[in-house]
Amino acid sequence: MAIDHEDRVVVHCLNCRYESDDELLGRRDAWIDNLGTVRAWRGRGVASVLIAHSLNAFHAAGCTHASIEVDSDNPTGAARLYRALSFEPQHRWVIRQIVIDAV
């Protein structure tokens, strides 16, 4: 995480590994599971630094791949950031919903 001069968290990056998936996937995958930046701190490169730190930690832990999930319609520019850091789209899906009124 990154904190400002008033000890407030301005960027966080939560990572995880699911070792039980390694055999199924045929690789050692790590996930950037949750990444968030306070609006006033977007565009300053702090999230990029935390992602780079995560990738270095994944490599040191023997991981061969890193993944991150993003809503392609995310208005924050997250998808653009991940592409700039060389993440490539692998899967796409559409989720549909319906509002169910009380009976």
SULTAZI-V18642 format. One record per residue. RES is the residue in one small letter. SS is DSSP state (2 for helix, 1 for strand, 0 for the rest). PHI is phi in whole degrees, -180 to 180 (* if undefined). BURIAL is I if it has 24 or more other C-alpha atoms within 12 Angstrom, else O. Layout:
# SULTAZI-V18642
res->RES ss->SS phi->PHI burial->BURIAL
res->RES ss->SS phi->PHI burial->BURIAL
This chain:
# SULTAZI-V18642
res->m ss->0 phi->* burial->I
res->a ss->1 phi->-123 burial->I
res->i ss->1 phi->-121 burial->O
res->d ss->0 phi->-90 burial->O
res->h ss->0 phi->-68 burial->O
res->e ss->0 phi->-107 burial->O
res->d ss->0 phi->61 burial->O
res->r ss->0 phi->-100 burial->O
res->v ss->1 phi->-69 burial->O
res->v ss->1 phi->-113 burial->I
res->v ss->1 phi->-145 burial->I
res->h ss->1 phi->-130 burial->I
res->c ss->1 phi->-145 burial->I
res->l ss->1 phi->-108 burial->O
res->n ss->1 phi->-115 burial->I
res->c ss->1 phi->-152 burial->O
res->r ss->1 phi->-137 burial->I
res->y ss->0 phi->-119 burial->O
res->e ss->2 phi->-58 burial->O
res->s ss->2 phi->-66 burial->O
res->d ss->2 phi->-85 burial->O
res->d ss->2 phi->-56 burial->O
res->e ss->2 phi->-65 burial->O
res->l ss->2 phi->-63 burial->O
res->l ss->2 phi->-82 burial->O
res->g ss->0 phi->73 burial->O
res->r ss->0 phi->-161 burial->O
res->r ss->0 phi->-105 burial->I
res->d ss->1 phi->-101 burial->I
res->a ss->1 phi->-119 burial->I
res->w ss->1 phi->-120 burial->I
res->i ss->1 phi->-86 burial->I
res->d ss->1 phi->-83 burial->O
res->n ss->1 phi->-152 burial->O
res->l ss->1 phi->-134 burial->I
res->g ss->1 phi->-146 burial->I
res->t ss->1 phi->-131 burial->I
res->v ss->0 phi->-61 burial->O
res->r ss->2 phi->-48 burial->O
res->a ss->2 phi->-64 burial->O
res->w ss->2 phi->-103 burial->O
res->r ss->0 phi->-68 burial->O
res->g ss->0 phi->83 burial->O
res->r ss->0 phi->-99 burial->O
res->g ss->0 phi->88 burial->O
res->v ss->2 phi->-68 burial->I
res->a ss->2 phi->-62 burial->I
res->s ss->2 phi->-60 burial->I
res->v ss->2 phi->-65 burial->O
res->l ss->2 phi->-66 burial->I
res->i ss->2 phi->-65 burial->I
res->a ss->2 phi->-61 burial->O
res->h ss->2 phi->-61 burial->O
res->s ss->2 phi->-62 burial->I
res->l ss->2 phi->-62 burial->I
res->n ss->2 phi->-64 burial->O
res->a ss->2 phi->-66 burial->O
res->f ss->2 phi->-61 burial->I
res->h ss->2 phi->-61 burial->O
res->a ss->2 phi->-63 burial->O
res->a ss->0 phi->-86 burial->O
res->g ss->0 phi->87 burial->O
res->c ss->0 phi->-75 burial->I
res->t ss->0 phi->-105 burial->O
res->h ss->1 phi->-142 burial->I
res->a ss->1 phi->-130 burial->I
res->s ss->1 phi->-130 burial->I
res->i ss->1 phi->-149 burial->I
res->e ss->0 phi->-108 burial->I
res->v ss->0 phi->-147 burial->I
res->d ss->0 phi->-78 burial->O
res->s ss->0 phi->-64 burial->O
res->d ss->0 phi->-94 burial->O
res->n ss->0 phi->-58 burial->O
res->p ss->0 phi->-75 burial->O
res->t ss->0 phi->-82 burial->O
res->g ss->0 phi->89 burial->O
res->a ss->2 phi->-59 burial->I
res->a ss->2 phi->-60 burial->O
res->r ss->2 phi->-64 burial->O
res->l ss->2 phi->-61 burial->I
res->y ss->2 phi->-65 burial->I
res->r ss->2 phi->-63 burial->O
res->a ss->2 phi->-63 burial->O
res->l ss->0 phi->-93 burial->O
res->s ss->0 phi->79 burial->O
res->f ss->0 phi->-73 burial->O
res->e ss->0 phi->-116 burial->O
res->p ss->0 phi->-61 burial->O
res->q ss->0 phi->-120 burial->O
res->h ss->0 phi->-139 burial->O
res->r ss->0 phi->-134 burial->O
res->w ss->0 phi->-149 burial->O
res->v ss->0 phi->-118 burial->O
res->i ss->0 phi->-110 burial->O
res->r ss->0 phi->-112 burial->O
res->q ss->0 phi->-142 burial->O
res->i ss->0 phi->-140 burial->O
res->v ss->0 phi->-83 burial->O
res->i ss->0 phi->-103 burial->O
res->d ss->0 phi->-76 burial->O
res->a ss->0 phi->-62 burial->O
res->v ss->0 phi->-85 burial->O
